[in-house]
């Protein structure tokens, strides 16, 4: 379909980044973020999308449409190997070989969950040099997942916010 899918992804990344940069943050914008679920303790809406992605990718052979529906998002851009969803304050990229979602990456710009929120949902993490890894096993499907969270600063504590989250099968990490 596309001769240069990497070029398309690069262009889309630049557009998404420039869109996020042009918004800017004023004091009024920060007040609006706090009232919409963002606080120094983390963003509840972003955490809910991460949890939905974990549940959806735990299903056997999760398709792009199934994962997007579980996350209540609409695919904005799609190539052979990736799909992109925008939310207010962050974007989500699916790795999609043959319409099957194998990885979900959250690029968290404004809406960031905290380490405490992730620990409350996914348990005690393993701290590494670059981030923390949560292990998740689905009791219904038996799927094992790793959730890599990259905090904004290391070493993280409970109130440290997370800037990037990658969800994928345990064998792939």
C-alpha positions as CSV (number, residue, x, y, z in Angstrom):
1,X,0.0,0.0,0.0
2,X,2.7,2.5,1.0
3,X,6.1,2.4,-0.5
4,X,7.9,3.9,2.5
5,X,6.0,3.1,5.7
6,X,8.9,4.3,7.9
7,X,8.8,7.7,6.3
8,X,5.1,8.0,6.9
9,X,5.6,7.0,10.6
10,X,8.4,9.6,10.9
11,X,6.2,12.3,9.3
12,X,3.3,11.4,11.6
13,X,5.6,11.5,14.7
14,X,6.9,15.0,13.7
15,X,3.3,16.2,13.2
16,X,2.2,14.8,16.5
17,X,5.1,16.3,18.4
18,X,4.7,19.7,16.8
19,X,0.9,19.6,17.6
20,X,1.7,18.9,21.3
21,X,4.4,21.7,21.3
22,X,2.2,24.3,19.9
23,X,-0.4,24.0,22.6
24,X,1.8,25.3,25.4
25,X,0.9,25.3,29.0
26,X,-0.4,28.3,30.8
27,X,-1.4,28.5,34.4
28,X,-5.0,28.2,33.3
29,X,-4.3,25.1,31.3
30,X,-2.6,23.5,34.3
31,X,-5.7,24.2,36.4
32,X,-7.9,22.5,33.8
33,X,-5.6,19.4,33.9
34,X,-6.0,19.1,37.6
35,X,-9.8,19.3,37.4
36,X,-9.8,16.7,34.6
37,X,-8.1,14.0,36.7
38,X,-4.5,15.1,36.6
39,X,-2.8,15.8,39.9
40,X,0.6,15.4,41.4
41,X,-0.5,11.9,42.2
42,X,-1.0,11.0,38.5
43,X,-3.7,10.9,35.8
44,X,-6.6,8.6,36.4
45,X,-7.8,8.6,32.7
46,X,-4.4,7.6,31.3
47,X,-4.2,4.8,33.9
48,X,-7.6,3.6,32.8
49,X,-6.4,3.4,29.2
50,X,-3.3,1.5,30.2
51,X,-5.4,-1.0,32.1
52,X,-7.8,-1.4,29.2
53,X,-4.8,-2.0,26.8
54,X,-3.4,-4.6,29.2
55,X,-6.7,-6.4,29.3
56,X,-7.2,-6.2,25.5
57,X,-3.7,-7.4,24.6
58,X,-4.1,-10.3,27.0
59,X,-6.8,-11.8,24.8
60,X,-5.9,-14.4,22.2
61,X,-4.9,-12.9,18.8
62,X,-6.0,-9.3,19.7
63,X,-6.8,-7.3,16.6
64,X,-6.3,-3.5,16.1
65,X,-10.1,-2.9,16.1
66,X,-10.6,-5.0,19.3
67,X,-7.8,-3.2,21.2
68,X,-8.9,0.2,20.0
69,X,-12.5,-0.5,21.1
70,X,-11.4,-1.7,24.5
71,X,-9.5,1.5,24.9
72,X,-12.5,3.6,23.6
73,X,-10.2,5.1,21.0
74,X,-10.4,5.7,17.3
75,X,-7.5,4.8,15.0
76,X,-6.3,8.1,13.4
77,X,-3.5,6.7,11.3
78,X,-2.6,3.2,10.1
79,X,0.2,1.6,8.2
80,X,1.0,-2.1,7.7
81,X,2.9,-2.3,10.9
82,X,1.5,0.4,13.2
83,X,-1.6,2.2,14.2
84,X,-2.0,5.5,16.1
85,X,-4.6,6.8,18.5
86,X,-4.5,10.4,20.0
87,X,-6.0,11.2,23.4
88,X,-5.9,14.5,25.2
89,X,-2.4,14.7,26.7
90,X,-0.9,11.6,25.2
91,X,-0.8,9.3,22.2
92,X,-0.8,5.5,21.8
93,X,1.0,3.5,19.1
94,X,0.1,-0.1,18.3
95,X,2.7,-2.4,16.7
96,X,0.5,-4.4,14.3
97,X,2.0,-7.2,12.2
98,X,-0.9,-8.7,10.2
99,X,-3.6,-6.8,12.1
100,X,-2.6,-8.4,15.4
101,X,-1.5,-6.1,18.2
102,X,1.8,-7.3,19.7
103,X,2.7,-4.1,21.5
104,X,1.1,-1.0,22.8
105,X,3.2,2.1,23.6
106,X,1.9,5.1,25.5
107,X,3.8,8.4,24.8
108,X,2.6,10.4,27.8
109,X,3.1,14.2,27.2
110,X,0.7,15.8,29.7
111,X,-1.5,13.1,31.2
112,X,0.9,11.0,33.2
113,X,0.1,8.3,35.7
114,X,2.2,7.9,38.8
115,X,4.3,5.0,40.0
116,X,1.9,4.5,42.9
117,X,-1.1,4.2,40.6
118,X,0.7,1.6,38.4
119,X,1.8,-0.3,41.5
120,X,-1.7,-0.3,42.9
121,X,-3.0,-1.9,39.7
122,X,-0.1,-4.1,38.6
123,X,1.7,-5.0,41.8
124,X,5.3,-4.5,42.8
125,X,7.7,-3.7,40.0
126,X,11.2,-4.7,39.2
127,X,13.4,-1.6,39.0
128,X,16.0,-1.5,36.2
129,X,18.5,1.1,35.1
130,X,16.1,2.6,32.5
131,X,12.7,2.1,34.2
132,X,10.5,-0.4,36.0
133,X,8.9,-3.6,34.8
134,X,5.6,-4.8,36.0
135,X,4.7,-8.4,35.3
136,X,1.0,-9.3,34.6
137,X,-0.6,-12.6,34.1
138,X,-4.2,-13.0,32.8
139,X,-6.1,-15.5,34.8
140,X,-8.6,-16.1,32.1
141,X,-6.3,-16.5,29.1
142,X,-3.0,-17.4,30.7
143,X,-1.2,-14.6,28.8
144,X,1.9,-13.2,30.4
145,X,2.8,-9.5,29.8
146,X,5.5,-7.1,30.8
147,X,4.6,-3.5,31.3
148,X,7.7,-1.3,31.1
149,X,7.2,2.1,32.7
150,X,9.8,4.9,32.1
151,X,9.6,7.4,34.9
152,X,10.4,11.1,34.4
153,X,13.3,10.7,36.9
154,X,15.3,7.9,38.4
155,X,15.2,6.4,41.0
156,X,11.4,6.6,41.1
157,X,9.3,6.9,44.2
158,X,5.5,6.5,44.6
159,X,4.8,10.1,43.4
160,X,7.1,9.9,40.4
161,X,5.2,10.4,37.1
162,X,5.7,8.1,34.1
163,X,6.5,9.5,30.7
164,X,6.3,6.3,28.6
165,X,4.7,2.9,29.0
166,X,5.3,-0.2,26.8
167,X,3.0,-3.2,27.1
168,X,4.0,-6.4,25.3
169,X,4.2,-10.2,25.7
170,X,6.7,-11.4,28.4
171,X,8.8,-13.2,25.8
172,X,9.3,-10.0,23.8
173,X,10.9,-7.8,26.4
